[in-house]
Amino acid sequence: MDKYKIDDVAKESGLTKRTIRYYEEIGVLFPPERSEGGMRLYTRKHIERLSQIVNARDVLGFSLMEIQDFVAIREKLDEQKQVYWKTEAAEEKLSQLREIKVMVDQQMDMVDQKINKMIEFRKEIEHMQKRVNDGISKMTT
């Protein structure tokens, strides 16, 4: 498995080294291995997790607390998927899928809540935009 230094991870993720260390400190990013000299050694999984965090933050506008919840669900989901693939019995697989569904539904609910807030915010701005446009129309006709 390839190992990456924090400089490489920062470059690829678009985050600062300080932000990456902070995400580790608050538990949003799982700690990397360390070299004998104490240098952080990241994996591709760290980079993928940072990409998820950046998307949750930038695209969805999640707060750090929401990101922590989102990531916690994602970790549980990853664990459940591993159990699912190791399970042979159909009933056990179905049980695993039901547990996975609950977690996916939780993440979908989080996304839907953000989308609904954005829709409400957009309506407010559209209302202001209409009032401004009406004002301009009245003054120019």
N, CA, C and O atoms as a GROMACS GRO file, in nm:
protein
  564
    1MET      N    1   0.084  -0.118   0.000
    1MET     CA    2   0.000   0.000   0.000
    1MET      C    3   0.089   0.124   0.000
    1MET      O    4   0.184   0.134   0.077
    2ASP      N    5   0.056   0.218  -0.088
    2ASP     CA    6   0.134   0.340  -0.098
    2ASP      C    7   0.115   0.427   0.026
    2ASP      O    8   0.007   0.433   0.084
    3LYS      N    9   0.223   0.493   0.065
    3LYS     CA   10   0.220   0.584   0.180
    3LYS      C   11   0.252   0.724   0.128
    3LYS      O   12   0.335   0.742   0.039
    4TYR      N   13   0.185   0.823   0.184
    4TYR     CA   14   0.200   0.961   0.141
    4TYR      C   15   0.238   1.049   0.258
    4TYR      O   16   0.190   1.030   0.370
    5LYS      N   17   0.323   1.146   0.232
    5LYS     CA   18   0.358   1.246   0.334
    5LYS      C   19   0.249   1.352   0.336
    5LYS      O   20   0.171   1.365   0.242
    6ILE      N   21   0.244   1.426   0.443
    6ILE     CA   22   0.139   1.527   0.460
    6ILE      C   23   0.142   1.631   0.349
    6ILE      O   24   0.037   1.682   0.310
    7ASP      N   25   0.261   1.665   0.298
    7ASP     CA   26   0.270   1.761   0.187
    7ASP      C   27   0.195   1.710   0.065
    7ASP      O   28   0.124   1.785  -0.001
    8ASP      N   29   0.213   1.581   0.035
    8ASP     CA   30   0.146   1.521  -0.081
    8ASP      C   31  -0.006   1.519  -0.061
    8ASP      O   32  -0.082   1.547  -0.154
    9VAL      N   33  -0.048   1.485   0.059
    9VAL     CA   34  -0.191   1.478   0.091
    9VAL      C   35  -0.252   1.618   0.082
    9VAL      O   36  -0.362   1.634   0.029
   10ALA      N   37  -0.182   1.716   0.134
   10ALA     CA   38  -0.231   1.854   0.128
   10ALA      C   39  -0.247   1.899  -0.016
   10ALA      O   40  -0.348   1.960  -0.053
   11LYS      N   41  -0.148   1.869  -0.097
   11LYS     CA   42  -0.152   1.908  -0.238
   11LYS      C   43  -0.270   1.842  -0.309
   11LYS      O   44  -0.344   1.907  -0.382
   12GLU      N   45  -0.287   1.713  -0.287
   12GLU     CA   46  -0.392   1.638  -0.356
   12GLU      C   47  -0.532   1.675  -0.306
   12GLU      O   48  -0.627   1.678  -0.384
   13SER      N   49  -0.545   1.702  -0.177
   13SER     CA   50  -0.677   1.730  -0.120
   13SER      C   51  -0.716   1.878  -0.131
   13SER      O   52  -0.834   1.912  -0.120
   14GLY      N   53  -0.617   1.964  -0.152
   14GLY     CA   54  -0.645   2.107  -0.156
   14GLY      C   55  -0.659   2.169  -0.018
   14GLY      O   56  -0.706   2.282  -0.005
   15LEU      N   57  -0.620   2.096   0.084
   15LEU     CA   58  -0.627   2.144   0.222
   15LEU      C   59  -0.488   2.181   0.270
   15LEU      O   60  -0.387   2.136   0.215
   16THR      N   61  -0.482   2.262   0.374
   16THR     CA   62  -0.352   2.294   0.432
   16THR      C   63  -0.310   2.179   0.525
   16THR      O   64  -0.393   2.101   0.570
   17LYS      N   65  -0.182   2.173   0.552
   17LYS     CA   66  -0.132   2.072   0.646
   17LYS      C   67  -0.195   2.094   0.783
   17LYS      O   68  -0.228   1.998   0.853
   18ARG      N   69  -0.210   2.218   0.820
   18ARG     CA   70  -0.270   2.250   0.950
   18ARG      C   71  -0.414   2.198   0.959
   18ARG      O   72  -0.455   2.144   1.062
   19THR      N   73  -0.490   2.214   0.851
   19THR     CA   74  -0.629   2.166   0.849
   19THR      C   75  -0.633   2.014   0.860
   19THR      O   76  -0.716   1.960   0.932
   20ILE      N   77  -0.545   1.947   0.790
   20ILE     CA   78  -0.540   1.800   0.795
   20ILE      C   79  -0.509   1.754   0.937
   20ILE      O   80  -0.574   1.663   0.988
   21ARG      N   81  -0.411   1.817   1.000
   21ARG     CA   82  -0.378   1.781   1.139
   21ARG      C   83  -0.495   1.811   1.232
   21ARG      O   84  -0.522   1.734   1.325
   22TYR      N   85  -0.565   1.922   1.208
   22TYR     CA   86  -0.680   1.958   1.290
   22TYR      C   87  -0.791   1.853   1.275
   22TYR      O   88  -0.852   1.812   1.373
   23TYR      N   89  -0.816   1.810   1.152
   23TYR     CA   90  -0.918   1.707   1.129
   23TYR      C   91  -0.882   1.578   1.202
   23TYR      O   92  -0.970   1.508   1.252
   24GLU      N   93  -0.754   1.547   1.207
   24GLU     CA   94  -0.710   1.430   1.284
   24GLU      C   95  -0.739   1.452   1.433
   24GLU      O   96  -0.790   1.364   1.502
   25GLU      N   97  -0.704   1.571   1.480
   25GLU     CA   98  -0.717   1.604   1.623
   25GLU      C   99  -0.861   1.592   1.671
   25GLU      O  100  -0.885   1.543   1.781
   26ILE      N  101  -0.957   1.637   1.590
   26ILE     CA  102  -1.097   1.634   1.633
   26ILE      C  103  -1.167   1.504   1.595
   26ILE      O  104  -1.285   1.485   1.625
   27GLY      N  105  -1.094   1.413   1.529
   27GLY     CA  106  -1.149   1.281   1.500
   27GLY      C  107  -1.226   1.269   1.371
   27GLY      O  108  -1.289   1.166   1.346
   28VAL      N  109  -1.223   1.372   1.288
   28VAL     CA  110  -1.291   1.364   1.158
   28VAL      C  111  -1.210   1.277   1.061
   28VAL      O  112  -1.266   1.210   0.975
   29LEU      N  113  -1.079   1.280   1.077
   29LEU     CA  114  -0.989   1.197   0.997
   29LEU      C  115  -0.917   1.101   1.092
   29LEU      O  116  -0.861   1.142   1.193
   30PHE      N  117  -0.920   0.974   1.057
   30PHE     CA  118  -0.853   0.876   1.142
   30PHE      C  119  -0.702   0.895   1.136
   30PHE      O  120  -0.649   0.931   1.031
   31PRO      N  121  -0.633   0.871   1.247
   31PRO     CA  122  -0.489   0.898   1.253
   31PRO      C  123  -0.410   0.808   1.158
   31PRO      O  124  -0.441   0.690   1.144
   32PRO      N  125  -0.309   0.866   1.094
   32PRO     CA  126  -0.225   0.785   1.006
   32PRO      C  127  -0.119   0.710   1.086
   32PRO      O  128  -0.095   0.737   1.204
   33GLU      N  129  -0.056   0.616   1.018
   33GLU     CA  130   0.060   0.550   1.079
   33GLU      C  131   0.171   0.654   1.092
   33GLU      O  132   0.165   0.762   1.033
   34ARG      N  133   0.271   0.619   1.168
   34ARG     CA  134   0.388   0.707   1.183
   34ARG      C  135   0.513   0.629   1.145
   34ARG      O  136   0.523   0.508   1.168
   35SER      N  137   0.607   0.701   1.085
   35SER     CA  138   0.735   0.640   1.055
   35SER      C  139   0.814   0.630   1.185
   35SER      O  140   0.771   0.681   1.288
   36GLU      N  141   0.928   0.564   1.180
   36GLU     CA  142   1.012   0.554   1.300
   36GLU      C  143   1.053   0.691   1.351
   36GLU      O  144   1.073   0.711   1.471
   37GLY      N  145   1.064   0.786   1.259
   37GLY     CA  146   1.100   0.923   1.296
   37GLY      C  147   0.980   1.006   1.339
   37GLY      O  148   0.996   1.124   1.372
   38GLY      N  149   0.860   0.948   1.339
   38GLY     CA  150   0.741   1.018   1.383
   38GLY      C  151   0.664   1.091   1.273
   38GLY      O  152   0.566   1.159   1.301
   39MET      N  153   0.709   1.076   1.147
   39MET     CA  154   0.642   1.143   1.037
   39MET      C  155   0.510   1.071   1.005
   39MET      O  156   0.504   0.948   1.002
   40ARG      N  157   0.405   1.150   0.981
   40ARG     CA  158   0.277   1.092   0.944
   40ARG      C  159   0.287   1.025   0.807
   40ARG      O  160   0.345   1.080   0.713
   41LEU      N  161   0.229   0.905   0.797
   41LEU     CA  162   0.228   0.831   0.670
   41LEU      C  163   0.083   0.799   0.635
   41LEU      O  164   0.021   0.711   0.694
   42TYR      N  165   0.031   0.872   0.537
   42TYR     CA  166  -0.108   0.859   0.498
   42TYR      C  167  -0.124   0.754   0.388
   42TYR      O  168  -0.028   0.717   0.320
   43THR      N  169  -0.248   0.708   0.373
   43THR     CA  170  -0.279   0.612   0.268
   43THR      C  171  -0.381   0.674   0.172
   43THR      O  172  -0.428   0.785   0.195
   44ARG      N  173  -0.412   0.603   0.067
   44ARG     CA  174  -0.514   0.647  -0.029
   44ARG      C  175  -0.649   0.663   0.043
   44ARG      O  176  -0.728   0.751   0.008
   45LYS      N  177  -0.674   0.578   0.142
   45LYS     CA  178  -0.801   0.587   0.218
   45LYS      C  179  -0.812   0.721   0.291
   45LYS      O  180  -0.922   0.776   0.301
   46HIS      N  181  -0.701   0.774   0.342
   46HIS     CA  182  -0.702   0.906   0.405
   46HIS      C  183  -0.740   1.013   0.303
   46HIS      O  184  -0.820   1.102   0.332
   47ILE      N  185  -0.682   1.003   0.185
   47ILE     CA  186  -0.708   1.102   0.081
   47ILE      C  187  -0.855   1.096   0.038
   47ILE      O  188  -0.918   1.199   0.016
   48GLU      N  189  -0.908   0.974   0.026
   48GLU     CA  190  -1.050   0.958  -0.009
   48GLU      C  191  -1.139   1.016   0.099
   48GLU      O  192  -1.239   1.082   0.069
   49ARG      N  193  -1.105   0.992   0.225
   49ARG     CA  194  -1.185   1.046   0.336
   49ARG      C  195  -1.181   1.198   0.333
   49ARG      O  196  -1.284   1.262   0.354
   50LEU      N  197  -1.063   1.256   0.309
   50LEU     CA  198  -1.054   1.402   0.301
   50LEU      C  199  -1.140   1.457   0.187
   50LEU      O  200  -1.200   1.564   0.201
   51SER      N  201  -1.146   1.386   0.077
   51SER     CA  202  -1.230   1.426  -0.034
   51SER      C  203  -1.377   1.428   0.008
   51SER      O  204  -1.451   1.520  -0.027
   52GLN      N  205  -1.420   1.326   0.083
   52GLN     CA  206  -1.557   1.322   0.135
   52GLN      C  207  -1.582   1.438   0.230
   52GLN      O  208  -1.689   1.500   0.226
   53ILE      N  209  -1.486   1.468   0.313
   53ILE     CA  210  -1.499   1.578   0.409
   53ILE      C  211  -1.511   1.711   0.335
   53ILE      O  212  -1.597   1.793   0.367
   54VAL      N  213  -1.426   1.731   0.236
   54VAL     CA  214  -1.429   1.856   0.159
   54VAL      C  215  -1.563   1.870   0.088
   54VAL      O  216  -1.621   1.978   0.085
   55ASN      N  217  -1.614   1.761   0.031
   55ASN     CA  218  -1.744   1.767  -0.036
   55ASN      C  219  -1.855   1.798   0.064
   55ASN      O  220  -1.944   1.878   0.035
   56ALA      N  221  -1.851   1.734   0.179
   56ALA     CA  222  -1.954   1.759   0.281
   56ALA      C  223  -1.948   1.905   0.326
   56ALA      O  224  -2.051   1.967   0.351
   57ARG      N  225  -1.828   1.958   0.337
   57ARG     CA  226  -1.810   2.096   0.382
   57ARG      C  227  -1.846   2.196   0.272
   57ARG      O  228  -1.923   2.289   0.295
   58ASP      N  229  -1.789   2.178   0.153
   58ASP     CA  230  -1.802   2.278   0.048
   58ASP      C  231  -1.931   2.266  -0.033
   58ASP      O  232  -1.996   2.366  -0.061
   59VAL      N  233  -1.966   2.145  -0.069
   59VAL     CA  234  -2.084   2.125  -0.152
   59VAL      C  235  -2.211   2.131  -0.069
   59VAL      O  236  -2.309   2.196  -0.108
   60LEU      N  237  -2.210   2.065   0.045
   60LEU     CA  238  -2.331   2.058   0.127
   60LEU      C  239  -2.336   2.164   0.236
   60LEU      O  240  -2.442   2.187   0.295
   61GLY      N  241  -2.224   2.228   0.263
   61GLY     CA  242  -2.221   2.332   0.365
   61GLY      C  243  -2.232   2.278   0.506
   61GLY      O  244  -2.281   2.347   0.595
   62PHE      N  245  -2.185   2.155   0.528
   62PHE     CA  246  -2.192   2.095   0.661
   62PHE      C  247  -2.098   2.166   0.756
   62PHE      O  248  -1.988   2.206   0.719
   63SER      N  249  -2.142   2.180   0.880
   63SER     CA  250  -2.056   2.231   0.987
   63SER      C  251  -1.962   2.117   1.028
   63SER      O  252  -1.979   2.003   0.985
   64LEU      N  253  -1.865   2.149   1.112
   64LEU     CA  254  -1.773   2.045   1.160
   64LEU      C  255  -1.847   1.936   1.237
   64LEU      O  256  -1.815   1.818   1.224
   65MET      N  257  -1.946   1.975   1.317
   65MET     CA  258  -2.023   1.874   1.391
   65MET      C  259  -2.100   1.783   1.295
   65MET      O  260  -2.105   1.662   1.314
   66GLU      N  261  -2.158   1.842   1.192
   66GLU     CA  262  -2.230   1.762   1.093
   66GLU      C  263  -2.134   1.671   1.016
   66GLU      O  264  -2.168   1.557   0.985
   67ILE      N  265  -2.016   1.724   0.987
   67ILE     CA  266  -1.915   1.642   0.919
   67ILE      C  267  -1.876   1.524   1.008
   67ILE      O  268  -1.861   1.412   0.959
   68GLN      N  269  -1.859   1.549   1.138
   68GLN     CA  270  -1.826   1.439   1.229
   68GLN      C  271  -1.934   1.332   1.226
   68GLN      O  272  -1.903   1.213   1.222
   69ASP      N  273  -2.060   1.373   1.229
   69ASP     CA  274  -2.170   1.276   1.221
   69ASP      C  275  -2.169   1.202   1.088
   69ASP      O  276  -2.184   1.080   1.083
   70PHE      N  277  -2.151   1.277   0.981
   70PHE     CA  278  -2.150   1.220   0.846
   70PHE      C  279  -2.038   1.116   0.833
   70PHE      O  280  -2.059   1.007   0.779
   71VAL      N  281  -1.920   1.152   0.882
   71VAL     CA  282  -1.804   1.062   0.874
   71VAL      C  283  -1.824   0.940   0.964
   71VAL      O  284  -1.787   0.829   0.926
   72ALA      N  285  -1.882   0.960   1.081
   72ALA     CA  286  -1.907   0.846   1.172
   72ALA      C  287  -2.001   0.746   1.104
   72ALA      O  288  -1.980   0.625   1.112
   73ILE      N  289  -2.104   0.797   1.040
   73ILE     CA  290  -2.196   0.708   0.968
   73ILE      C  291  -2.122   0.638   0.855
   73ILE      O  292  -2.141   0.518   0.833
   74ARG      N  293  -2.038   0.712   0.785
   74ARG     CA  294  -1.962   0.654   0.673
   74ARG      C  295  -1.870   0.542   0.722
   74ARG      O  296  -1.858   0.439   0.656
   75GLU      N  297  -1.806   0.562   0.837
   75GLU     CA  298  -1.719   0.458   0.893
   75GLU      C  299  -1.798   0.334   0.930
   75GLU      O  300  -1.756   0.222   0.900
   76LYS      N  301  -1.913   0.353   0.995
   76LYS     CA  302  -1.998   0.239   1.028
   76LYS      C  303  -2.044   0.168   0.901
   76LYS      O  304  -2.051   0.045   0.896
   77LEU      N  305  -2.075   0.245   0.800
   77LEU     CA  306  -2.118   0.190   0.672
   77LEU      C  307  -2.008   0.105   0.610
   77LEU      O  308  -2.034  -0.004   0.559
   78ASP      N  309  -1.886   0.156   0.614
   78ASP     CA  310  -1.771   0.080   0.561
   78ASP      C  311  -1.753  -0.052   0.636
   78ASP      O  312  -1.727  -0.156   0.576
   79GLU      N  313  -1.768  -0.046   0.769
   79GLU     CA  314  -1.757  -0.168   0.850
   79GLU      C  315  -1.866  -0.268   0.814
   79GLU      O  316  -1.840  -0.387   0.799
   80GLN      N  317  -1.988  -0.218   0.800
   80GLN     CA  318  -2.101  -0.306   0.766
   80GLN      C  319  -2.081  -0.370   0.628
   80GLN      O  320  -2.114  -0.487   0.608
   81LYS      N  321  -2.027  -0.293   0.534
   81LYS     CA  322  -2.003  -0.350   0.401
   81LYS      C  323  -1.903  -0.465   0.408
   81LYS      O  324  -1.919  -0.566   0.340
   82GLN      N  325  -1.799  -0.449   0.491
   82GLN     CA  326  -1.701  -0.555   0.506
   82GLN      C  327  -1.765  -0.681   0.563
   82GLN      O  328  -1.738  -0.792   0.517
   83VAL      N  329  -1.849  -0.663   0.664
   83VAL     CA  330  -1.919  -0.777   0.724
   83VAL      C  331  -2.010  -0.842   0.621
   83VAL      O  332  -2.017  -0.965   0.611
   84TYR      N  333  -2.080  -0.759   0.544
   84TYR     CA  334  -2.171  -0.811   0.441
   84TYR      C  335  -2.097  -0.902   0.343
   84TYR      O  336  -2.143  -1.012   0.312
   85TRP      N  337  -1.983  -0.856   0.294
   85TRP     CA  338  -1.910  -0.935   0.193
   85TRP      C  339  -1.853  -1.065   0.249
   85TRP      O  340  -1.829  -1.159   0.174
   86LYS      N  341  -1.832  -1.070   0.380
   86LYS     CA  342  -1.781  -1.192   0.442
   86LYS      C  343  -1.893  -1.288   0.481
   86LYS      O  344  -1.868  -1.405   0.512
   87THR      N  345  -2.016  -1.240   0.478
   87THR     CA  346  -2.131  -1.321   0.520
   87THR      C  347  -2.176  -1.410   0.404
   87THR      O  348  -2.184  -1.366   0.290
   88GLU      N  349  -2.205  -1.534   0.437
   88GLU     CA  350  -2.248  -1.630   0.335
   88GLU      C  351  -2.398  -1.655   0.337
   88GLU      O  352  -2.460  -1.663   0.231
   89ALA      N  353  -2.458  -1.666   0.454
   89ALA     CA  354  -2.599  -1.702   0.467
   89ALA      C  355  -2.688  -1.589   0.418
   89ALA      O  356  -2.665  -1.472   0.449
   90ALA      N  357  -2.790  -1.625   0.341
   90ALA     CA  358  -2.881  -1.527   0.281
   90ALA      C  359  -2.952  -1.443   0.387
   90ALA      O  360  -2.966  -1.322   0.370
   91GLU      N  361  -2.997  -1.504   0.496
   91GLU     CA  362  -3.066  -1.430   0.601
   91GLU      C  363  -2.974  -1.328   0.668
   91GLU      O  364  -3.015  -1.216   0.698
   92GLU      N  365  -2.852  -1.368   0.690
   92GLU     CA  366  -2.754  -1.276   0.750
   92GLU      C  367  -2.723  -1.162   0.654
   92GLU      O  368  -2.710  -1.046   0.696
   93LYS      N  369  -2.710  -1.193   0.526
   93LYS     CA  370  -2.684  -1.089   0.425
   93LYS      C  371  -2.800  -0.989   0.424
   93LYS      O  372  -2.778  -0.868   0.418
   94LEU      N  373  -2.923  -1.040   0.429
   94LEU     CA  374  -3.040  -0.953   0.430
   94LEU      C  375  -3.038  -0.863   0.554
   94LEU      O  376  -3.069  -0.744   0.545
   95SER      N  377  -3.003  -0.919   0.668
   95SER     CA  378  -2.994  -0.841   0.791
   95SER      C  379  -2.889  -0.731   0.777
   95SER      O  380  -2.911  -0.617   0.818
   96GLN      N  381  -2.773  -0.766   0.719
   96GLN     CA  382  -2.668  -0.667   0.697
   96GLN      C  383  -2.716  -0.556   0.604
   96GLN      O  384  -2.691  -0.437   0.628
   97LEU      N  385  -2.785  -0.595   0.497
   97LEU     CA  386  -2.836  -0.494   0.404
   97LEU      C  387  -2.935  -0.400   0.472
   97LEU      O  388  -2.937  -0.280   0.443
   98ARG      N  389  -3.016  -0.453   0.562
   98ARG     CA  390  -3.110  -0.368   0.634
   98ARG      C  391  -3.037  -0.269   0.724
   98ARG      O  392  -3.078  -0.154   0.736
   99GLU      N  393  -2.930  -0.313   0.787
   99GLU     CA  394  -2.849  -0.222   0.870
   99GLU      C  395  -2.781  -0.117   0.784
   99GLU      O  396  -2.774   0.000   0.822
  100ILE      N  397  -2.732  -0.158   0.670
  100ILE     CA  398  -2.669  -0.064   0.576
  100ILE      C  399  -2.771   0.038   0.529
  100ILE      O  400  -2.741   0.157   0.519
  101LYS      N  401  -2.892  -0.007   0.500
  101LYS     CA  402  -2.999   0.083   0.454
  101LYS      C  403  -3.026   0.192   0.556
  101LYS      O  404  -3.043   0.308   0.520
  102VAL      N  405  -3.029   0.156   0.684
  102VAL     CA  406  -3.054   0.255   0.790
  102VAL      C  407  -2.947   0.364   0.784
  102VAL      O  408  -2.978   0.482   0.796
  103MET      N  409  -2.823   0.325   0.766
  103MET     CA  410  -2.713   0.422   0.763
  103MET      C  411  -2.718   0.509   0.638
  103MET      O  412  -2.695   0.630   0.644
  104VAL      N  413  -2.748   0.447   0.525
  104VAL     CA  414  -2.759   0.524   0.400
  104VAL      C  415  -2.875   0.622   0.412
  104VAL      O  416  -2.866   0.737   0.369
  105ASP      N  417  -2.986   0.576   0.471
  105ASP     CA  418  -3.101   0.665   0.491
  105ASP      C  419  -3.065   0.783   0.581
  105ASP      O  420  -3.110   0.894   0.557
  106GLN      N  421  -2.982   0.759   0.684
  106GLN     CA  422  -2.938   0.868   0.772
  106GLN      C  423  -2.859   0.972   0.693
  106GLN      O  424  -2.880   1.092   0.708
  107GLN      N  425  -2.769   0.925   0.609
  107GLN     CA  426  -2.690   1.018   0.529
  107GLN      C  427  -2.779   1.094   0.431
  107GLN      O  428  -2.762   1.214   0.410
  108MET      N  429  -2.874   1.023   0.372
  108MET     CA  430  -2.966   1.088   0.278
  108MET      C  431  -3.048   1.194   0.349
  108MET      O  432  -3.072   1.302   0.294
  109ASP      N  433  -3.092   1.165   0.471
  109ASP     CA  434  -3.168   1.264   0.550
  109ASP      C  435  -3.084   1.388   0.576
  109ASP      O  436  -3.134   1.500   0.568
  110MET      N  437  -2.957   1.369   0.608
  110MET     CA  438  -2.869   1.483   0.632
  110MET      C  439  -2.857   1.570   0.507
  110MET      O  440  -2.863   1.693   0.515
  111VAL      N  441  -2.842   1.506   0.392
  111VAL     CA  442  -2.830   1.579   0.265
  111VAL      C  443  -2.963   1.650   0.234
  111VAL      O  444  -2.963   1.766   0.195
  112ASP      N  445  -3.074   1.579   0.253
  112ASP     CA  446  -3.205   1.639   0.225
  112ASP      C  447  -3.231   1.761   0.312
  112ASP      O  448  -3.287   1.860   0.265
  113GLN      N  449  -3.190   1.755   0.439
  113GLN     CA  450  -3.209   1.870   0.528
  113GLN      C  451  -3.134   1.991   0.474
  113GLN      O  452  -3.186   2.103   0.476
  114LYS      N  453  -3.012   1.969   0.427
  114LYS     CA  454  -2.934   2.080   0.371
  114LYS      C  455  -2.999   2.134   0.244
  114LYS      O  456  -3.007   2.255   0.225
  115ILE      N  457  -3.045   2.044   0.159
  115ILE     CA  458  -3.109   2.087   0.034
  115ILE      C  459  -3.234   2.170   0.066
  115ILE      O  460  -3.257   2.273   0.003
  116ASN      N  461  -3.314   2.125   0.161
  116ASN     CA  462  -3.435   2.199   0.197
  116ASN      C  463  -3.403   2.336   0.252
  116ASN      O  464  -3.473   2.433   0.222
  117LYS      N  465  -3.297   2.346   0.332
  117LYS     CA  466  -3.255   2.477   0.383
  117LYS      C  467  -3.210   2.567   0.267
  117LYS      O  468  -3.241   2.686   0.265
  118MET      N  469  -3.139   2.509   0.172
  118MET     CA  470  -3.093   2.587   0.057
  118MET      C  471  -3.212   2.634  -0.027
  118MET      O  472  -3.211   2.747  -0.077
  119ILE      N  473  -3.312   2.550  -0.043
  119ILE     CA  474  -3.431   2.589  -0.119
  119ILE      C  475  -3.501   2.706  -0.050
  119ILE      O  476  -3.542   2.802  -0.116
  120GLU      N  477  -3.516   2.698   0.081
  120GLU     CA  478  -3.579   2.808   0.156
  120GLU      C  479  -3.499   2.937   0.143
  120GLU      O  480  -3.556   3.045   0.125
  121PHE      N  481  -3.368   2.925   0.152
  121PHE     CA  482  -3.281   3.042   0.140
  121PHE      C  483  -3.294   3.102   0.000
  121PHE      O  484  -3.300   3.224  -0.017
  122ARG      N  485  -3.299   3.016  -0.100
  122ARG     CA  486  -3.314   3.062  -0.238
  122ARG      C  487  -3.447   3.137  -0.256
  122ARG      O  488  -3.451   3.239  -0.324
  123LYS      N  489  -3.553   3.087  -0.196
  123LYS     CA  490  -3.684   3.154  -0.205
  123LYS      C  491  -3.676   3.294  -0.148
  123LYS      O  492  -3.734   3.388  -0.204
  124GLU      N  493  -3.607   3.310  -0.036
  124GLU     CA  494  -3.591   3.442   0.025
  124GLU      C  495  -3.518   3.537  -0.071
  124GLU      O  496  -3.558   3.652  -0.089
  125ILE      N  497  -3.412   3.486  -0.133
  125ILE     CA  498  -3.335   3.570  -0.225
  125ILE      C  499  -3.417   3.601  -0.350
  125ILE      O  500  -3.413   3.713  -0.401
  126GLU      N  501  -3.493   3.503  -0.399
  126GLU     CA  502  -3.580   3.527  -0.516
  126GLU      C  503  -3.682   3.636  -0.484
  126GLU      O  504  -3.712   3.721  -0.568
  127HIS      N  505  -3.735   3.633  -0.362
  127HIS     CA  506  -3.833   3.734  -0.320
  127HIS      C  507  -3.767   3.872  -0.320
  127HIS      O  508  -3.826   3.969  -0.370
  128MET      N  509  -3.646   3.883  -0.266
  128MET     CA  510  -3.574   4.011  -0.266
  128MET      C  511  -3.546   4.054  -0.409
  128MET      O  512  -3.561   4.171  -0.444
  129GLN      N  513  -3.504   3.959  -0.492
  129GLN     CA  514  -3.472   3.989  -0.631
  129GLN      C  515  -3.596   4.045  -0.703
  129GLN      O  516  -3.585   4.141  -0.779
  130LYS      N  517  -3.710   3.985  -0.680
  130LYS     CA  518  -3.834   4.030  -0.743
  130LYS      C  519  -3.868   4.172  -0.698
  130LYS      O  520  -3.906   4.256  -0.779
  131ARG      N  521  -3.854   4.198  -0.568
  131ARG     CA  522  -3.884   4.332  -0.517
  131ARG      C  523  -3.791   4.436  -0.577
  131ARG      O  524  -3.834   4.546  -0.613
  132VAL      N  525  -3.662   4.402  -0.589
  132VAL     CA  526  -3.566   4.495  -0.649
  132VAL      C  527  -3.600   4.519  -0.795
  132VAL      O  528  -3.602   4.634  -0.841
  133ASN      N  529  -3.628   4.411  -0.870
  133ASN     CA  530  -3.664   4.424  -1.012
  133ASN      C  531  -3.792   4.505  -1.030
  133ASN      O  532  -3.801   4.586  -1.121
  134ASP      N  533  -3.891   4.482  -0.942
  134ASP     CA  534  -4.016   4.560  -0.948
  134ASP      C  535  -3.987   4.708  -0.924
  134ASP      O  536  -4.041   4.795  -0.992
  135GLY      N  537  -3.901   4.736  -0.825
  135GLY     CA  538  -3.863   4.874  -0.795
  135GLY      C  539  -3.795   4.941  -0.913
  135GLY      O  540  -3.823   5.057  -0.945
  136ILE      N  541  -3.706   4.867  -0.977
  136ILE     CA  542  -3.635   4.922  -1.095
  136ILE      C  543  -3.736   4.949  -1.207
  136ILE      O  544  -3.731   5.053  -1.272
  137SER      N  545  -3.827   4.855  -1.229
  137SER     CA  546  -3.927   4.870  -1.334
  137SER      C  547  -4.014   4.992  -1.310
  137SER      O  548  -4.042   5.067  -1.404
  138LYS      N  549  -4.057   5.014  -1.186
  138LYS     CA  550  -4.142   5.128  -1.154
  138LYS      C  551  -4.070   5.260  -1.176
  138LYS      O  552  -4.130   5.359  -1.217
  139MET      N  553  -3.940   5.260  -1.148
  139MET     CA  554  -3.865   5.385  -1.159
  139MET      C  555  -3.819   5.413  -1.302
  139MET      O  556  -3.782   5.526  -1.332
  140THR      N  557  -3.821   5.314  -1.388
  140THR     CA  558  -3.771   5.336  -1.525
  140THR      C  559  -3.884   5.340  -1.627
  140THR      O  560  -3.858   5.358  -1.746
  141THR      N  561  -4.009   5.324  -1.584
  141THR     CA  562  -4.119   5.329  -1.681
  141THR      C  563  -4.200   5.453  -1.667
  141THR      O  564  -4.297   5.472  -1.741
   0.00000   0.00000   0.00000
